[in-house]
C-alpha cells in the first residue's frame, strides 16, 4: 500500500515546509523508494497562472503544462523527478469540481457540504498522485499555517485519511519556527506548543516536529518540545538555517529523519544512502570562487521569489563553471528613468526574464540594446527573447515603432504577434502555450553547442510568438534562428550571429535546471560571462550556419 507523509506548518508562514518536504523526498529516494510530492494550496484561485507575481511569486510550469506553485520547483530540483498536474491542488480546483458535479446532478439532489463532499474530493485528488506518478511514498504539503480558516478542509481530509488508511500507512510532520529573543539570547518553544495544540484540537497529532531556527537547538529544548508536544525525543528534528539551500537533505540525514520515517512507516531501506555527490556539491558551493556579476533586468524584482527558478539556475550554472554569481536585481522601469545604468554597465552578463504587461518593457529593450552593442553576454527568457528580437528589428529595420502586438496592437512592424489560434481567446487561465515541446537545433550555433544534441524538449509558458514574416529580413541582418519547432513553424531560440553570447529562448529553460545538472543554456551563458570577466579561458572560434528560413 502507498505510504503518505503529511506536512503542516505552524507559528509563521514561509518557515520552509516546501524545502523540508523536498529534502525529505530526497532522503527517501536515496533509500531506493519511488517518491512524489503534492502541494495543497488553500487559495480559491484555480491555479497561480493568473495571479500577480507580487502575490504569489513564480509560476512554475510542469511537463504536462500545469501552472503550479513555486514549491514544486523545489520538489523537482531536490528529488530530480518530473511531477504531474495532480501534484498541485487548490481550493479553487476542489470547489470548482464539486460545484460542477452538483450542477450535473451527480449528488442526486443532496445537500452539498464541506464534509463529506469537499473532503472526499480532496482525498480523491491525493489518491491520484500514486496512480499518476507510480510513487510508493507520497509527501503532501499543506500550504499556510495551522489555524488558517482556508486550510481547515484540507486538514480534516488528512485526519480522515489516517483513519481510512491506518496509522501504519500515514505520518504527520509539523514544521514550526523557534523565535529567538535577543534580549535574553533564548529560543522560545511556546509558539510551537500552541501550534501543536491547535493541530491536536482538530484531531491530528504530529509524529515528527521539525523545529526551524536561525540558532542551534540544544538537547534541553528538544526534550522540552518532545515533552509538551507528545512526540519521541528523536522525533524532534532541529533544522538550523543554512547558507546553502542544498545542504538541507544532509542536515536532515544527520538528524536521523530518514531512518526514523522509514521505521515509522514500517519500511526497510532498499539501499544505503550514498551522499557522496551531494556532499561534493555542497562542499564546492562553500569553496571561494571568482565572482561575476549578473544583471537581472525584471519587472518584479522587489519580490525575488518571482524569479526563483532563474536565480537557482544561475547558481547551478555558476557552480559548474567555477564562479560565484552575484545577481544585481535591476527594475526595468527604473532603467527607463535613467536609474540603475551604473549597475547594468558594471555587470558581466545580462538576463532578461519573462513577464506580462507593458510596464517596464522599454527598459528591457534598452538593456538588450546595450548588451548587443557592447557585446555583453545576454540570456533572454521568453519575453526576454521576444524583446531581444524587437530591439534588433528596431535597429536594422530603422524603425523605433517595431514592437510586439502585446504592447502595441497598431505597430507597423509586429515582430512578435499572436498565433492565429490564440486570437479571440477571452479567458486568461490555462490558454497559453504550456508545457513540454520539442525543439530542433541548427548546427554551428551557440544553442547547438550548449546542448550538444540536435533535438531537445523544453517547457513553455507564453501566448505570443515570433512573426515569421520577419524571418528572412532579420535573418539577413544577423538574427540567427537556432531553434525551431519540428515543423519549422515556430521560432524557439534566436541569437545574434556576431556576438559572444546573445541567446534568447521562447521557452523557460530555468524550469529544467538541477543543482547537479545545470541547464545547458545557462551554463553556456555563465561560461561567456566568465570569459568576459577574465576568469575563464577564451572560447574557440565559433562557426555559424546561415539563418533558418521560414
C-alpha positions in Angstrom: 0.0 0.0 0.0 1.1 3.6 -0.7 2.6 5.4 2.2 1.6 9.0 2.9 3.6 11.7 4.8 1.6 14.9 5.5 3.5 18.1 6.3 1.8 21.0 8.1 3.2 24.3 9.2 2.9 26.3 12.4 3.8 29.7 14.0 4.6 31.6 10.8 4.3 31.1 7.0 7.4 30.8 4.8 9.0 28.6 7.5 10.4 26.2 5.0 7.8 23.4 4.6 8.4 23.2 0.9 12.2 22.8 1.2 11.7 20.3 4.1 9.3 18.2 2.0 11.7 18.3 -1.0 14.7 17.4 1.2 12.8 14.5 2.9 11.8 13.3 -0.6 15.5 13.2 -1.4 16.2 11.2 1.7 13.6 8.6 0.8 14.7 8.4 -2.8 18.3 7.8 -1.7 16.9 4.8 0.2 15.6 3.3 -3.0 11.9 4.4 -2.9 9.8 5.9 -5.6 8.8 9.3 -4.3 6.4 12.0 -5.3 5.3 15.2 -3.6 2.0 17.1 -3.7 1.2 20.7 -2.6 -2.3 21.5 -1.3 -2.8 25.3 -1.7 -5.7 26.8 0.3 -6.3 29.8 -2.0 -9.5 29.9 -4.1 -7.8 30.6 -7.4 -7.9 27.6 -9.7 -4.1 27.9 -10.2 -1.5 30.6 -9.8 -1.4 31.2 -13.6 -3.4 34.5 -13.4 -2.0 35.7 -10.1 0.4 38.6 -9.8 4.0 37.6 -9.1 3.8 40.1 -6.2 1.1 38.0 -4.6 2.4 34.5 -5.3 5.9 34.6 -6.6 6.9 32.5 -9.6 4.5 30.3 -11.5 6.3 27.0 -12.0 5.3 25.0 -15.1 5.4 21.2 -15.4 6.0 18.9 -18.4 2.2 18.5 -18.8 1.6 22.2 -18.9 0.2 22.6 -15.3 0.8 26.1 -13.9 1.8 25.4 -10.3 3.1 26.8 -7.0 6.8 27.6 -6.9 7.3 24.9 -4.2 7.0 22.3 -7.0 10.2 23.8 -8.3 11.9 22.9 -5.0 10.4 19.4 -5.2 11.7 18.7 -8.7 15.2 20.2 -8.1 15.7 18.1 -5.0 14.2 14.7 -6.0 15.1 15.2 -9.7 11.8 13.7 -10.8 9.2 15.3 -13.2 5.9 15.8 -11.4 2.4 15.8 -12.8 -0.5 18.3 -12.6 -2.1 16.2 -9.9 0.8 17.3 -7.7 -0.7 20.7 -7.1 -4.3 21.0 -5.8 -6.0 24.3 -4.8 -9.2 25.1 -3.0 -10.4 26.6 -6.3 -10.0 23.3 -8.1 -11.8 21.4 -5.4 -14.8 23.7 -5.2 -15.0 24.1 -9.0 -15.2 20.3 -9.4 -17.7 19.8 -6.5 -20.0 22.6 -7.9 -19.8 21.3 -11.4 -20.8 17.8 -10.2 -23.7 19.4 -8.3 -24.9 21.2 -11.4 -24.8 17.9 -13.4 -26.9 16.3 -10.7 -24.3 13.8 -9.6 -25.3 14.2 -6.0 -29.0 13.3 -6.7 -30.4 16.5 -5.1 -28.5 16.1 -1.8 -27.3 19.0 0.2 -23.6 19.7 -0.6 -21.4 20.2 2.4 -17.7 20.6 3.3 -17.9 17.2 5.0 -18.2 14.9 3.2 -18.3 16.3 -0.3 -15.4 18.7 -0.2 -13.2 16.5 1.9 -14.0 13.5 -0.3 -12.8 15.4 -3.3 -9.6 16.4 -1.5 -8.9 12.7 -0.6 -9.7 11.6 -4.2 -7.1 14.2 -5.5 -4.5 13.0 -3.1 -5.2 9.4 -4.2 -4.5 10.3 -7.8 -0.8 11.0 -7.1 0.5 7.4 -6.8 -1.6 6.4 -9.8 -0.2 9.2 -12.0 3.4 9.0 -10.8 3.8 5.4 -9.7 5.1 6.6 -6.3 5.4 4.3 -3.3 5.7 7.2 -0.9 3.7 10.4 -1.4 4.6 13.5 0.6 1.7 16.0 0.9 2.4 19.6 1.9 -0.5 21.8 3.2 0.1 25.4 2.4 -0.3 28.1 5.0 -0.2 27.5 8.8 -2.4 25.7 11.2 -5.2 27.9 12.3 -5.9 29.4 8.9 -9.6 29.1 8.1 -8.7 28.3 4.4 -6.7 25.2 5.5 -9.4 23.5 7.6 -11.0 21.4 4.9 -7.6 20.1 3.9 -6.6 19.2 7.5 -9.9 17.5 8.1 -9.4 15.4 4.9 -5.9 14.4 6.1 -7.3 13.5 9.5 -9.8 11.2 7.8 -7.1 9.6 5.6 -5.3 8.5 8.7 -8.5 6.7 9.8 -9.1 5.4 6.3 -5.6 4.1 5.6 -4.3 3.3 9.1 -1.6 4.8 11.2 1.0 2.4 9.8 0.5 4.0 6.3 0.4 7.6 7.3 2.6 10.0 9.2 2.3 13.7 10.1 5.3 16.1 10.2 4.7 19.6 11.7 7.2 22.3 10.7 7.4 25.1 13.2 9.6 28.2 13.9 11.5 28.8 17.1 11.8 32.5 17.6 14.9 34.0 19.2 14.6 36.6 21.9 17.7 38.8 21.6 17.4 40.5 25.0 17.8 37.1 26.8 19.5 35.2 23.9 16.9 32.5 24.1 15.0 30.3 21.7 11.3 30.0 22.7 9.3 26.8 22.3 5.9 28.2 23.5 4.7 29.2 19.9 5.5 25.6 18.8 3.5 24.2 21.8 0.5 26.4 20.9 0.7 25.4 17.2 0.7 21.7 18.1 -2.2 22.3 20.5 -4.1 23.9 17.7 -3.3 20.9 15.4 -4.4 18.4 18.0 -7.6 20.3 18.6 -8.7 19.3 15.1 -7.8 15.7 15.6 -4.2 15.5 14.3 -1.2 14.6 16.5 2.1 15.0 14.8 4.6 12.2 14.6 7.6 14.4 13.9 8.3 18.1 14.7 10.8 19.9 12.6 12.0 22.8 14.6 13.3 25.6 12.3 15.6 28.1 13.8 18.4 30.6 12.9 20.3 29.4 16.0 21.4 25.9 17.2 18.8 24.0 19.1 20.1 22.3 22.3 19.1 18.9 23.7 17.2 20.6 26.5 14.9 22.4 24.1 14.4 19.2 22.1 13.4 17.5 25.3 11.0 20.3 26.2 9.4 20.1 22.8 9.1 16.4 23.0 7.5 16.5 26.4 4.9 19.2 25.7 4.1 18.1 22.2 3.9 14.4 22.9 6.4 13.1 20.5 9.5 11.0 20.9 12.7 13.0 21.6 14.3 11.5 18.5 11.3 12.8 16.5 12.2 16.4 17.3 14.3 17.4 14.3 16.4 20.5 14.6 16.8 22.3 11.2 19.0 25.3 11.5 19.1 27.9 8.8 22.0 27.2 6.3 23.6 29.5 3.7 23.5 26.6 1.2 19.9 25.5 0.3 21.0 22.1 -0.9 22.6 21.3 2.4 19.2 20.7 3.9 19.0 17.0 2.9 22.4 16.4 4.6 21.2 18.2 7.7 18.1 16.1 7.9 20.1 12.9 7.3 22.4 13.9 10.1 19.4 14.4 12.4 18.2 10.9 11.6 14.9 11.8 9.9 15.3 9.4 7.0 15.8 6.4 9.2 13.0 7.5 11.6 10.5 7.9 8.8 11.2 4.6 7.2 10.9 2.8 10.6 7.7 4.8 11.4 6.1 3.6 8.2 7.3 0.0 8.6 9.7 0.2 5.6 13.2 -1.2 5.1 15.7 0.8 3.1 16.5 -0.9 -0.2 19.9 0.6 -0.4 22.3 2.5 1.8 22.1 6.2 1.1 25.1 7.5 -0.9 25.5 11.2 -0.3 29.0 11.5 -1.9 27.8 13.5 -4.9 25.5 15.7 -2.8 28.3 16.3 -0.2 30.7 17.2 -3.0 28.0 19.6 -4.4 27.7 21.4 -1.0 31.5 21.5 -0.4 32.1 23.1 -3.8 29.3 25.6 -3.0 31.2 26.7 0.1 34.6 27.0 -1.6 35.6 30.5 -2.6 35.2 31.2 -6.3 35.9 34.1 -8.6 32.9 36.5 -8.6 31.0 37.6 -11.6 28.1 40.0 -11.7 24.8 39.2 -13.5 22.2 42.0 -14.0 18.7 40.5 -13.9 16.5 43.1 -15.5 13.0 42.3 -14.4 9.6 43.8 -13.6 9.0 42.2 -10.2 12.5 42.4 -8.6 11.1 43.7 -5.3 10.0 40.1 -4.7 12.9 37.8 -5.7 10.6 34.7 -5.4 9.1 35.9 -8.7 12.3 34.7 -10.3 13.0 31.7 -8.0 13.9 29.2 -10.8 16.0 31.8 -12.7 18.0 32.5 -9.6 18.6 28.8 -8.9 19.5 28.1 -12.5 22.1 30.9 -12.4 23.6 29.4 -9.2 23.6 25.8 -10.7 25.5 27.0 -13.8 27.8 29.3 -11.9 28.9 26.4 -9.7 29.5 24.2 -12.7 31.6 26.9 -14.4 33.6 27.5 -11.2 32.4 31.1 -10.4 30.2 32.7 -7.9 27.4 34.8 -9.5 26.3 38.0 -7.7 22.8 38.9 -9.1 22.1 42.6 -9.5 18.4 43.0 -9.2 17.5 45.9 -11.6 14.0 47.1 -12.2 13.4 47.6 -15.9 11.0 50.6 -15.2 13.8 52.3 -13.4 16.1 51.9 -16.4 13.5 53.9 -18.4 14.0 56.8 -15.9 17.8 56.7 -16.3 18.3 54.9 -13.0 20.3 51.7 -12.5 22.5 52.1 -15.5 25.7 52.2 -13.5 24.9 48.8 -12.1 24.0 47.5 -15.6 27.2 48.7 -17.1 29.2 47.1 -14.2 27.6 43.7 -15.0 29.5 40.9 -16.7 26.2 39.5 -18.1 22.6 40.4 -18.5 19.5 38.2 -18.1 16.0 39.5 -19.1 13.4 37.0 -17.8 9.7 36.6 -18.6 6.8 38.7 -17.7 3.5 40.1 -18.8 2.1 43.6 -19.3 3.6 46.8 -20.8 5.2 48.2 -17.6 9.0 48.4 -17.9 9.1 47.0 -21.4 11.2 49.8 -22.9 13.7 49.3 -20.1 14.2 45.7 -21.0 14.6 46.7 -24.7 17.2 49.2 -23.7 19.1 46.5 -21.7 19.0 44.2 -24.8 20.3 47.0 -27.0 23.2 47.7 -24.5 24.0 44.0 -24.4 24.1 43.7 -28.2 26.1 46.9 -28.9 28.6 46.4 -26.0 29.0 42.6 -26.7 27.9 41.8 -23.1 26.6 38.1 -22.7 22.9 38.1 -22.7 20.3 35.5 -22.0 16.7 36.2 -22.8 13.9 34.0 -21.3 10.5 34.0 -23.1 9.7 37.7 -23.1 13.4 38.4 -22.9 13.9 36.6 -26.2 10.9 38.5 -27.8 12.3 41.9 -26.8 15.7 41.0 -28.0 14.1 40.4 -31.4 12.1 43.7 -31.1 15.3 45.6 -30.4 17.1 44.0 -33.3 14.3 44.9 -35.6 14.1 48.5 -34.4 17.8 48.9 -35.2 18.1 47.0 -38.5 14.6 48.0 -39.9 15.4 51.5 -38.8 12.0 51.9 -37.1 11.5 52.5 -33.4 7.9 51.5 -33.9 8.8 47.8 -34.2 7.1 46.1 -31.3 5.1 43.2 -30.1 1.3 43.4 -30.5 1.0 42.5 -26.9 2.1 46.1 -26.2 1.2 48.0 -29.3 -1.6 46.5 -31.4 -1.2 49.1 -34.2 2.6 48.7 -34.6 3.6 48.8 -38.3 6.2 46.1 -37.6 4.6 43.4 -35.4 7.8 41.4 -34.9 6.1 39.5 -32.1 2.4 38.6 -32.7 -0.3 36.2 -31.6 -0.7 32.9 -33.4 -4.0 32.7 -35.3 -5.4 30.1 -32.9 -4.7 32.4 -29.9 -6.9 35.3 -31.3 -10.3 35.8 -29.8 -9.5 33.9 -26.6 -11.2 35.6 -23.6 -10.2 33.6 -20.6 -6.6 34.0 -19.5 -6.2 30.9 -17.3 -4.6 27.9 -18.9 -4.9 29.3 -22.5 -1.3 29.8 -23.3 1.2 27.5 -25.0 2.1 25.5 -21.9 4.3 22.5 -21.1 6.9 20.4 -22.9 7.5 20.9 -26.6 10.4 19.6 -28.9 12.9 22.0 -30.5 15.3 21.2 -33.4 18.7 23.0 -33.1 20.6 24.5 -36.0 24.2 23.1 -36.2 27.1 25.6 -35.5 25.1 27.8 -33.2 25.6 28.8 -29.6 22.4 26.8 -28.8 23.6 23.6 -30.5 27.0 23.9 -28.9 25.5 24.3 -25.5 23.1 21.4 -25.8 25.4 19.0 -27.7 22.5 17.3 -29.3 20.2 18.0 -32.3 16.7 17.8 -30.6 15.7 18.9 -27.1 12.4 19.3 -25.2 11.6 22.4 -23.1 8.8 23.8 -21.0 6.8 26.8 -22.3 4.5 29.4 -20.9 3.6 32.1 -23.4 0.9 33.3 -25.9 2.8 35.4 -28.4 5.4 34.1 -30.9 8.0 35.5 -33.3 6.3 36.7 -36.5 7.6 34.6 -39.4 7.1 37.4 -41.8 10.3 38.9 -40.4 12.4 35.8 -40.5 14.1 36.5 -43.9 14.7 40.2 -43.4 16.1 39.9 -39.9 17.9 36.7 -40.7 19.8 38.6 -43.5 20.9 41.2 -40.9 22.4 38.6 -38.5 19.5 37.3 -36.3 20.0 33.5 -36.2 17.0 31.2 -35.6 19.0 28.5 -33.9 16.0 26.5 -32.6 12.7 25.8 -34.4 9.7 23.6 -33.8 9.8 20.3 -35.7 7.6 21.6 -38.4 9.8 24.7 -38.7 6.8 26.9 -38.0 7.8 28.4 -34.6 11.0 30.1 -33.5 12.1 28.6 -30.3 15.6 30.1 -30.0 17.1 33.2 -31.5 20.6 34.5 -31.2 22.9 37.2 -32.6 25.4 36.0 -35.1 28.4 38.2 -34.3 28.1 38.3 -30.6 30.0 36.3 -27.8 26.7 35.0 -26.4 23.4 36.7 -27.1 20.8 34.0 -26.9 17.0 34.1 -26.3 14.7 31.2 -25.8 10.9 31.3 -26.3 10.7 28.6 -23.6 11.7 28.7 -19.9 15.0 26.7 -19.6 15.2 27.6 -15.9 12.5 25.0 -15.1 14.7 22.1 -16.1 17.9 23.2 -14.3 19.0 21.0 -11.5 21.8 21.6 -8.8 23.9 18.7 -10.1 22.9 19.2 -13.8 22.7 22.8 -14.8 20.8 23.8 -17.8 22.9 24.0 -21.0 21.8 27.5 -22.0 22.5 28.9 -18.5 25.9 27.1 -18.4 26.8 28.5 -21.9 25.8 31.9 -20.7 27.9 31.7 -17.5 30.9 30.4 -19.5 30.6 33.5 -21.7 30.2 35.7 -18.6 33.3 34.2 -17.0 35.3 34.9 -20.2 34.2 38.5 -20.2 35.1 38.8 -16.5 38.5 37.4 -17.2 38.2 34.3 -15.1 38.0 31.8 -17.8 39.9 30.9 -21.0 38.7 32.4 -24.3 36.2 30.4 -26.3 37.2 28.7 -29.5 36.3 30.4 -32.8 32.6 29.9 -33.5 31.4 28.8 -36.9 27.9 30.0 -37.9 25.3 28.4 -40.1 23.1 30.6 -42.2 19.9 31.8 -40.6 17.0 29.4 -40.9 14.4 30.3 -43.5 10.6 30.5 -43.0 
